[in-house]
């Protein structure tokens, strides 16, 4: 009896044995290049099976993976490398190859079946990037122990088994994409990895592959709801559609369910603590991100006093779990998010008497576009580099498709074309960080301390962006 396929990509199929053998072969190549225990290896790759192989090869050597988004531009990659200081690199992206010696994932190597060593639970496994309220993106450090706990939590929350079939269209360099891949492999589920999101291909493969669990973020949900021929697709194999990364828009979710008969399972997590809450399978509601998953403790604390509030009380959401990150790089940023073992999410919400968590706002100034975090300071740094910009401030506004959109308020020092500023950011940063609107203002409102009053800007210029 032949071994079952666990990963599909285009017409290629991979068993777990084949993936393990390829990881063993690539590990030998990396070891010959000097990769060893405790090293960090930058990985900047498109969606492809070799990404999965590379992650497992690096782990076999006791090294940690530094995940770089293939959407990033040179300045963003330079910052990431400066923060994490990887000694080695692998991938298929010319930007990374131009900054340090990179093993290209197209390079030939021989498979080498070998037993995978048991990793040290205390050692770093992966570093992913997440931005705080200010400054440039920080690297989130997850150990093998914290990542393994997150995988257990995700597998249990989704009810994922070897009988399930999923597909992944989101970038695996994002914590959710990586978590989906690793969890599916651990569960023995069948997974199709896509090069990129394409709605027609996604719908085709739900039918052709009999997908049982579909992963979605806001743009995917909106595309489904607005598809003119959605009813013509057979989606009966789906147990549910999981919604994560951005807040649920009930009207969009309800439209999809009405047209297809498939329900949604909202969930909530962060790069720092990947699985915080999830709706129980079969009892999902759109007005809540669910209950804390077993193994995660949640509390809501007053925004004024920091003391825990009772059921229904609104405040900042804090969490603690074995799946919590080990800390940030730069290390000094860690104290901002962790205190007494509790992770301050920066999100505002409430827990009802039944333990259901509701999100109402974010105390952080982060902008979340299609599930990706955008730090206002990073965009502002680019805009400040334009000679015609005297001052600027960046904030987010609601957007039905992307969750939020980036808006830049600019106090000009001379004649300036808003389109030119948008193009400038697009040239320097990833496309999702580009402002969707630039508004010219006489001055940027600030406190005496210099802190931008983004609330004032949102009140004046915070209407949703035009499509």
VOKEMI-876718 format. One record per residue (C-alpha): residue number from 0; residue in one letter; y, z, x. Coordinates in nm, 2 decimals, m for minus. Each point is the difference from the previous one (the first is absolute). Layout:
N
- NUM, A, Y, Z, X
...
***
This chain:
467
- 0, X, 0.00, 0.00, 0.00
- 1, X, 0.34, m0.11, 0.15
- 2, X, 0.28, 0.25, 0.05
- 3, X, 0.27, 0.00, m0.27
- 4, X, 0.34, m0.16, 0.05
- 5, X, 0.28, 0.26, 0.03
- 6, X, 0.29, m0.22, 0.09
- 7, X, 0.10, m0.36, m0.11
- 8, X, 0.29, m0.21, 0.13
- 9, X, 0.03, m0.36, m0.12
- 10, X, m0.35, m0.14, 0.04
- 11, X, m0.10, 0.26, 0.26
- 12, X, m0.23, 0.29, m0.08
- 13, X, m0.06, 0.31, 0.21
- 14, X, m0.27, 0.27, m0.02
- 15, X, 0.07, 0.35, 0.13
- 16, X, m0.24, m0.08, 0.29
- 17, X, 0.20, m0.31, 0.09
- 18, X, 0.33, 0.19, m0.01
- 19, X, m0.15, 0.27, 0.22
- 20, X, m0.13, m0.25, 0.25
- 21, X, 0.33, m0.18, 0.02
- 22, X, 0.18, 0.34, 0.04
- 23, X, m0.24, 0.08, 0.28
- 24, X, 0.08, m0.33, 0.17
- 25, X, 0.37, 0.03, m0.03
- 26, X, m0.01, 0.36, 0.12
- 27, X, m0.17, m0.12, 0.32
- 28, X, 0.28, m0.25, 0.05
- 29, X, 0.27, 0.27, m0.06
- 30, X, m0.18, 0.24, 0.23
- 31, X, 0.00, m0.27, 0.28
- 32, X, 0.38, m0.01, m0.05
- 33, X, 0.02, 0.37, 0.06
- 34, X, 0.00, 0.14, m0.36
- 35, X, m0.15, 0.35, 0.00
- 36, X, 0.01, 0.34, m0.18
- 37, X, 0.34, 0.12, m0.10
- 38, X, 0.17, m0.34, 0.05
- 39, X, 0.21, m0.16, m0.27
- 40, X, m0.05, m0.37, m0.08
- 41, X, 0.27, m0.19, m0.19
- 42, X, m0.16, m0.23, m0.27
- 43, X, 0.22, m0.27, m0.16
- 44, X, m0.22, m0.23, m0.21
- 45, X, 0.00, m0.21, m0.30
- 46, X, m0.25, 0.07, m0.28
- 47, X, m0.33, m0.11, 0.15
- 48, X, m0.35, 0.15, 0.07
- 49, X, 0.09, 0.04, 0.37
- 50, X, 0.25, 0.26, m0.11
- 51, X, m0.29, 0.21, m0.13
- 52, X, m0.20, m0.06, 0.31
- 53, X, 0.29, 0.09, 0.23
- 54, X, 0.06, 0.33, m0.17
- 55, X, m0.36, 0.11, 0.03
- 56, X, m0.02, m0.13, 0.36
- 57, X, 0.30, 0.21, 0.10
- 58, X, m0.15, 0.31, m0.17
- 59, X, m0.33, m0.05, 0.18
- 60, X, 0.18, 0.04, 0.33
- 61, X, 0.16, 0.33, m0.11
- 62, X, 0.34, m0.17, m0.02
- 63, X, 0.26, 0.00, m0.28
- 64, X, 0.13, m0.30, m0.19
- 65, X, 0.38, m0.05, m0.03
- 66, X, 0.04, m0.22, m0.31
- 67, X, 0.29, m0.25, 0.02
- 68, X, 0.10, m0.20, m0.31
- 69, X, m0.03, m0.38, 0.06
- 70, X, 0.32, m0.03, m0.21
- 71, X, 0.21, 0.18, 0.26
- 72, X, 0.24, m0.17, 0.23
- 73, X, 0.05, 0.06, 0.37
- 74, X, 0.24, 0.29, m0.02
- 75, X, m0.23, 0.18, m0.24
- 76, X, m0.30, m0.04, 0.22
- 77, X, 0.20, 0.11, 0.31
- 78, X, 0.10, 0.32, m0.18
- 79, X, m0.37, 0.06, m0.11
- 80, X, m0.12, m0.05, 0.36
- 81, X, 0.27, 0.23, 0.14
- 82, X, m0.10, 0.28, m0.24
- 83, X, m0.38, m0.02, 0.04
- 84, X, m0.02, m0.14, 0.36
- 85, X, m0.34, m0.17, m0.03
- 86, X, m0.16, m0.10, 0.33
- 87, X, m0.18, m0.30, m0.15
- 88, X, 0.04, m0.26, m0.27
- 89, X, m0.22, m0.23, m0.22
- 90, X, 0.08, m0.23, m0.28
- 91, X, 0.11, m0.35, m0.09
- 92, X, 0.38, 0.02, m0.02
- 93, X, 0.23, m0.17, 0.25
- 94, X, 0.26, 0.28, m0.03
- 95, X, m0.24, 0.26, 0.14
- 96, X, m0.14, m0.24, 0.26
- 97, X, 0.36, m0.06, 0.12
- 98, X, 0.05, 0.38, 0.06
- 99, X, m0.32, 0.11, 0.17
- 100, X, m0.33, m0.14, 0.12
- 101, X, m0.20, m0.06, m0.32
- 102, X, m0.37, m0.08, m0.06
- 103, X, 0.01, m0.28, m0.25
- 104, X, m0.24, 0.04, m0.29
- 105, X, m0.10, m0.37, 0.03
- 106, X, m0.14, 0.07, 0.36
- 107, X, m0.38, m0.06, 0.01
- 108, X, m0.23, 0.30, 0.06
- 109, X, m0.36, 0.07, m0.05
- 110, X, m0.13, 0.23, m0.26
- 111, X, m0.16, 0.32, 0.15
- 112, X, m0.19, 0.22, m0.24
- 113, X, 0.03, 0.36, 0.10
- 114, X, 0.00, 0.34, m0.16
- 115, X, 0.35, 0.11, m0.10
- 116, X, 0.09, 0.34, 0.16
- 117, X, 0.11, 0.28, m0.23
- 118, X, 0.38, 0.03, 0.04
- 119, X, 0.17, 0.32, 0.09
- 120, X, 0.15, 0.12, m0.33
- 121, X, 0.30, 0.14, 0.18
- 122, X, 0.09, m0.32, 0.18
- 123, X, 0.26, m0.25, m0.13
- 124, X, m0.16, m0.29, m0.20
- 125, X, 0.30, m0.19, m0.13
- 126, X, 0.37, m0.01, 0.02
- 127, X, 0.18, m0.16, m0.29
- 128, X, 0.38, m0.02, m0.06
- 129, X, 0.20, 0.18, m0.26
- 130, X, 0.37, 0.06, m0.01
- 131, X, 0.17, 0.33, m0.08
- 132, X, 0.33, 0.04, m0.18
- 133, X, 0.20, m0.10, 0.31
- 134, X, m0.05, m0.18, 0.32
- 135, X, m0.26, m0.26, 0.11
- 136, X, m0.36, m0.01, m0.11
- 137, X, m0.23, 0.28, 0.12
- 138, X, m0.37, m0.03, 0.10
- 139, X, m0.23, 0.21, m0.22
- 140, X, m0.30, 0.13, 0.20
- 141, X, m0.33, 0.03, m0.17
- 142, X, m0.30, 0.15, 0.17
- 143, X, m0.36, m0.11, m0.07
- 144, X, m0.03, 0.33, m0.19
- 145, X, 0.30, m0.06, m0.23
- 146, X, m0.08, m0.37, m0.05
- 147, X, m0.36, 0.09, m0.09
- 148, X, 0.12, 0.25, m0.25
- 149, X, 0.24, m0.26, m0.16
- 150, X, m0.30, m0.24, m0.02
- 151, X, m0.21, 0.26, m0.18
- 152, X, 0.29, 0.08, m0.24
- 153, X, 0.06, m0.37, m0.08
- 154, X, m0.37, m0.08, m0.05
- 155, X, m0.03, 0.30, m0.24
- 156, X, 0.32, m0.08, m0.18
- 157, X, m0.10, m0.37, m0.06
- 158, X, m0.36, 0.08, m0.08
- 159, X, m0.09, m0.26, 0.26
- 160, X, m0.37, m0.08, 0.06
- 161, X, m0.21, m0.26, 0.17
- 162, X, m0.01, m0.18, m0.34
- 163, X, 0.37, m0.07, 0.01
- 164, X, 0.17, m0.32, 0.11
- 165, X, 0.37, 0.00, 0.09
- 166, X, 0.25, m0.24, 0.16
- 167, X, 0.29, 0.08, 0.23
- 168, X, 0.31, m0.22, 0.00
- 169, X, 0.25, 0.26, 0.14
- 170, X, 0.06, 0.02, 0.38
- 171, X, m0.26, 0.22, 0.17
- 172, X, 0.27, 0.12, 0.24
- 173, X, 0.13, 0.21, m0.29
- 174, X, m0.17, 0.34, m0.06
- 175, X, m0.13, m0.11, m0.34
- 176, X, m0.15, m0.32, 0.13
- 177, X, m0.18, 0.18, 0.29
- 178, X, m0.12, 0.28, m0.23
- 179, X, m0.14, m0.26, m0.25
- 180, X, m0.19, m0.17, 0.28
- 181, X, m0.14, 0.31, 0.16
- 182, X, m0.09, 0.16, m0.33
- 183, X, m0.18, m0.31, m0.13
- 184, X, m0.21, m0.02, 0.32
- 185, X, m0.08, 0.37, m0.01
- 186, X, m0.11, m0.04, m0.37
- 187, X, m0.20, m0.32, 0.08
- 188, X, 0.20, m0.19, m0.26
- 189, X, 0.05, m0.38, 0.02
- 190, X, 0.35, m0.10, 0.11
- 191, X, 0.19, m0.33, 0.01
- 192, X, 0.29, m0.01, 0.24
- 193, X, 0.27, m0.26, m0.08
- 194, X, 0.24, m0.16, 0.25
- 195, X, 0.29, 0.09, m0.23
- 196, X, 0.08, 0.07, m0.36
- 197, X, m0.05, m0.31, m0.22
- 198, X, m0.03, 0.08, m0.38
- 199, X, m0.22, m0.30, m0.08
- 200, X, m0.24, 0.07, 0.28
- 201, X, m0.01, 0.36, m0.10
- 202, X, m0.08, m0.08, m0.36
- 203, X, m0.26, m0.27, 0.10
- 204, X, m0.18, 0.25, 0.22
- 205, X, m0.01, 0.27, m0.27
- 206, X, m0.20, m0.24, m0.20
- 207, X, m0.20, m0.16, 0.28
- 208, X, m0.08, 0.32, 0.19
- 209, X, m0.03, 0.22, m0.30
- 210, X, 0.26, 0.25, 0.14
- 211, X, m0.03, 0.35, m0.15
- 212, X, 0.31, 0.17, 0.14
- 213, X, 0.33, m0.18, 0.05
- 214, X, 0.28, 0.15, 0.22
- 215, X, 0.35, m0.07, m0.11
- 216, X, 0.36, 0.08, 0.09
- 217, X, 0.31, m0.09, m0.21
- 218, X, 0.03, m0.37, 0.09
- 219, X, m0.37, m0.06, m0.08
- 220, X, 0.03, 0.19, m0.33
- 221, X, 0.31, m0.20, m0.10
- 222, X, m0.16, m0.33, 0.10
- 223, X, m0.30, 0.08, m0.22
- 224, X, 0.22, 0.10, m0.30
- 225, X, 0.20, m0.32, 0.02
- 226, X, m0.29, m0.24, 0.07
- 227, X, 0.01, m0.26, m0.29
- 228, X, m0.38, m0.05, 0.00
- 229, X, m0.12, 0.34, 0.08
- 230, X, m0.23, 0.01, m0.31
- 231, X, m0.19, m0.30, 0.13
- 232, X, m0.14, 0.20, 0.29
- 233, X, m0.31, 0.21, m0.04
- 234, X, 0.09, 0.34, 0.13
- 235, X, m0.29, 0.19, m0.18
- 236, X, m0.16, 0.11, 0.33
- 237, X, 0.30, 0.23, 0.08
- 238, X, m0.05, 0.37, m0.06
- 239, X, 0.37, 0.06, 0.05
- 240, X, 0.30, m0.11, 0.20
- 241, X, 0.14, 0.26, 0.24
- 242, X, 0.38, 0.02, 0.02
- 243, X, 0.15, 0.16, 0.31
- 244, X, 0.29, m0.01, 0.25
- 245, X, 0.27, m0.04, m0.27
- 246, X, 0.07, 0.18, m0.33
- 247, X, m0.18, m0.13, m0.30
- 248, X, 0.20, m0.21, m0.24
- 249, X, m0.17, 0.08, m0.33
- 250, X, 0.12, m0.32, m0.18
- 251, X, m0.15, m0.22, 0.27
- 252, X, m0.33, 0.19, 0.01
- 253, X, m0.03, 0.01, m0.37
- 254, X, 0.06, m0.38, m0.02
- 255, X, m0.29, m0.07, 0.24
- 256, X, m0.23, 0.24, m0.18
- 257, X, 0.09, m0.16, m0.34
- 258, X, m0.07, m0.35, 0.13
- 259, X, m0.32, 0.08, 0.20
- 260, X, m0.15, 0.32, m0.13
- 261, X, 0.00, 0.15, 0.35
- 262, X, 0.16, 0.34, 0.05
- 263, X, 0.19, 0.14, 0.29
- 264, X, m0.06, 0.30, 0.23
- 265, X, 0.33, 0.12, 0.16
- 266, X, m0.02, 0.19, 0.32
- 267, X, 0.24, 0.16, 0.25
- 268, X, 0.00, 0.04, 0.37
- 269, X, 0.21, m0.04, 0.32
- 270, X, m0.06, m0.11, 0.35
- 271, X, 0.01, 0.36, 0.11
- 272, X, m0.25, 0.12, m0.26
- 273, X, m0.17, m0.32, m0.13
- 274, X, m0.16, 0.13, m0.32
- 275, X, 0.19, 0.27, m0.19
- 276, X, m0.08, m0.06, m0.37
- 277, X, m0.18, m0.24, m0.22
- 278, X, m0.07, m0.04, m0.37
- 279, X, m0.36, 0.09, m0.10
- 280, X, m0.21, m0.31, m0.05
- 281, X, m0.03, m0.05, m0.38
- 282, X, 0.30, 0.23, m0.07
- 283, X, 0.28, m0.19, 0.16
- 284, X, 0.36, 0.03, m0.13
- 285, X, 0.31, m0.20, 0.09
- 286, X, 0.23, 0.30, m0.02
- 287, X, m0.16, 0.18, 0.29
- 288, X, m0.13, m0.08, 0.35
- 289, X, m0.29, 0.23, m0.09
- 290, X, m0.14, 0.33, 0.12
- 291, X, m0.03, 0.11, 0.36
- 292, X, m0.32, m0.14, 0.15
- 293, X, m0.26, 0.27, 0.09
- 294, X, 0.09, 0.13, 0.35
- 295, X, 0.38, m0.04, m0.05
- 296, X, 0.22, 0.29, m0.09
- 297, X, 0.33, m0.08, m0.18
- 298, X, 0.31, 0.20, m0.08
- 299, X, 0.35, m0.07, m0.13
- 300, X, 0.28, 0.20, 0.16
- 301, X, 0.36, 0.05, m0.11
- 302, X, 0.25, m0.24, 0.16
- 303, X, 0.24, 0.29, 0.02
- 304, X, m0.21, 0.29, 0.13
- 305, X, m0.32, m0.16, 0.13
- 306, X, m0.21, 0.25, m0.21
- 307, X, m0.29, m0.13, m0.22
- 308, X, 0.08, m0.07, m0.36
- 309, X, m0.22, 0.03, m0.30
- 310, X, m0.17, m0.26, m0.21
- 311, X, 0.25, m0.26, m0.12
- 312, X, 0.26, 0.11, 0.25
- 313, X, 0.16, m0.29, 0.20
- 314, X, 0.03, 0.01, 0.37
- 315, X, m0.12, m0.14, 0.33
- 316, X, m0.37, m0.08, 0.02
- 317, X, m0.18, 0.16, 0.29
- 318, X, m0.37, m0.04, 0.10
- 319, X, m0.25, 0.12, 0.25
- 320, X, m0.35, m0.13, 0.07
- 321, X, m0.24, m0.08, 0.28
- 322, X, 0.12, m0.36, m0.03
- 323, X, 0.35, 0.09, 0.11
- 324, X, 0.14, m0.18, 0.30
- 325, X, 0.00, 0.18, 0.34
- 326, X, 0.37, m0.07, 0.04
- 327, X, 0.26, m0.27, 0.08
- 328, X, 0.10, m0.18, 0.31
- 329, X, 0.26, 0.08, 0.11
- 330, X, m0.15, 0.35, m0.02
- 331, X, 0.33, 0.17, m0.07
- 332, X, 0.02, m0.17, m0.34
- 333, X, m0.31, 0.19, m0.12
- 334, X, 0.19, 0.32, m0.08
- 335, X, 0.20, m0.19, m0.26
- 336, X, m0.31, m0.07, m0.21
- 337, X, m0.24, 0.29, 0.07
- 338, X, 0.05, 0.38, m0.05
- 339, X, m0.26, 0.27, m0.03
- 340, X, m0.27, m0.27, m0.04
- 341, X, 0.17, m0.16, m0.29
- 342, X, 0.11, m0.37, 0.00
- 343, X, 0.34, m0.05, m0.16
- 344, X, m0.04, m0.34, m0.17
- 345, X, 0.37, m0.04, m0.08
- 346, X, m0.11, m0.11, m0.35
- 347, X, 0.13, 0.19, m0.31
- 348, X, m0.22, 0.07, m0.30
- 349, X, m0.19, 0.25, m0.20
- 350, X, m0.35, 0.13, m0.06
- 351, X, m0.09, 0.07, m0.36
- 352, X, m0.23, 0.28, m0.12
- 353, X, m0.30, m0.24, 0.02
- 354, X, 0.07, m0.08, 0.37
- 355, X, 0.13, m0.35, m0.06
- 356, X, 0.27, m0.11, 0.24
- 357, X, 0.30, m0.19, m0.11
- 358, X, 0.25, m0.16, 0.24
- 359, X, 0.37, m0.01, m0.11
- 360, X, 0.20, m0.08, 0.30
- 361, X, 0.00, 0.01, 0.38
- 362, X, 0.21, 0.23, 0.21
- 363, X, m0.04, m0.22, 0.30
- 364, X, 0.23, m0.29, 0.04
- 365, X, m0.28, m0.24, 0.07
- 366, X, m0.01, m0.33, m0.18
- 367, X, m0.35, m0.11, m0.11
- 368, X, m0.04, m0.38, m0.02
- 369, X, m0.34, m0.13, m0.11
- 370, X, m0.15, 0.33, 0.13
- 371, X, 0.16, m0.04, 0.34
- 372, X, 0.26, 0.26, 0.11
- 373, X, 0.34, m0.11, 0.11
- 374, X, 0.22, 0.24, 0.19
- 375, X, 0.37, m0.06, m0.09
- 376, X, 0.10, 0.09, 0.36
- 377, X, m0.21, m0.28, 0.14
- 378, X, 0.18, m0.26, m0.21
- 379, X, 0.34, 0.16, 0.05
- 380, X, m0.05, m0.02, 0.38
- 381, X, m0.04, m0.38, m0.03
- 382, X, 0.30, m0.04, m0.22
- 383, X, 0.22, 0.22, 0.22
- 384, X, m0.07, m0.26, 0.28
- 385, X, 0.20, m0.26, m0.18
- 386, X, 0.36, m0.01, 0.12
- 387, X, 0.14, m0.04, m0.35
- 388, X, m0.17, 0.32, m0.13
- 389, X, 0.22, 0.31, 0.03
- 390, X, m0.24, 0.23, m0.18
- 391, X, m0.31, m0.04, m0.23
- 392, X, m0.26, 0.19, m0.20
- 393, X, m0.33, m0.11, m0.13
- 394, X, m0.17, 0.13, m0.32
- 395, X, m0.27, m0.10, m0.24
- 396, X, 0.03, m0.12, m0.37
- 397, X, m0.28, m0.04, m0.26
- 398, X, m0.18, m0.34, 0.01
- 399, X, m0.27, m0.08, m0.26
- 400, X, m0.21, m0.20, 0.24
- 401, X, 0.04, 0.18, 0.33
- 402, X, 0.06, 0.36, m0.11
- 403, X, 0.33, 0.01, 0.18
- 404, X, 0.23, m0.25, 0.16
- 405, X, 0.23, 0.05, 0.30
- 406, X, 0.38, m0.01, m0.06
- 407, X, 0.26, 0.02, 0.28
- 408, X, 0.35, 0.12, m0.06
- 409, X, 0.23, m0.13, 0.27
- 410, X, 0.36, 0.09, 0.09
- 411, X, 0.11, m0.31, 0.19
- 412, X, 0.22, m0.01, 0.30
- 413, X, 0.09, m0.36, m0.06
- 414, X, m0.12, m0.31, m0.19
- 415, X, m0.38, 0.03, m0.05
- 416, X, m0.25, m0.20, m0.20
- 417, X, m0.25, 0.22, m0.17
- 418, X, m0.26, m0.28, 0.04
- 419, X, 0.05, 0.01, 0.37
- 420, X, m0.07, 0.38, 0.00
- 421, X, m0.32, m0.05, m0.20
- 422, X, m0.11, m0.27, 0.25
- 423, X, 0.08, 0.23, 0.30
- 424, X, m0.23, 0.27, m0.13
- 425, X, m0.27, m0.26, m0.08
- 426, X, 0.02, m0.12, 0.36
- 427, X, m0.04, 0.35, 0.14
- 428, X, m0.23, 0.18, m0.24
- 429, X, m0.30, m0.07, m0.23
- 430, X, 0.08, m0.20, m0.31
- 431, X, m0.05, 0.29, m0.24
- 432, X, 0.28, 0.19, 0.18
- 433, X, 0.25, m0.27, m0.08
- 434, X, 0.28, 0.10, m0.24
- 435, X, m0.03, m0.17, m0.34
- 436, X, 0.37, 0.06, m0.06
- 437, X, 0.30, 0.07, 0.22
- 438, X, 0.30, 0.16, m0.17
- 439, X, 0.34, 0.02, 0.18
- 440, X, 0.18, 0.33, m0.04
- 441, X, 0.33, 0.14, 0.13
- 442, X, m0.17, 0.29, 0.18
- 443, X, m0.34, 0.17, 0.01
- 444, X, 0.02, 0.35, m0.17
- 445, X, m0.10, 0.27, 0.24
- 446, X, 0.00, 0.38, 0.02
- 447, X, 0.21, 0.16, 0.27
- 448, X, m0.32, 0.03, 0.20
- 449, X, m0.03, m0.37, 0.00
- 450, X, m0.30, m0.01, m0.24
- 451, X, 0.01, m0.30, m0.23
- 452, X, 0.04, 0.08, m0.37
- 453, X, m0.26, m0.26, m0.12
- 454, X, 0.01, 0.16, m0.35
- 455, X, 0.36, m0.12, m0.04
- 456, X, m0.10, m0.35, 0.12
- 457, X, m0.29, m0.01, m0.24
- 458, X, 0.22, 0.10, m0.29
- 459, X, 0.24, m0.28, 0.07
- 460, X, m0.23, m0.27, 0.12
- 461, X, m0.35, 0.11, m0.10
- 462, X, m0.08, m0.25, m0.27
- 463, X, m0.34, m0.17, 0.03
- 464, X, 0.01, m0.32, 0.21
- 465, X, 0.00, m0.33, m0.18
- 466, X, m0.31, m0.21, 0.03
***
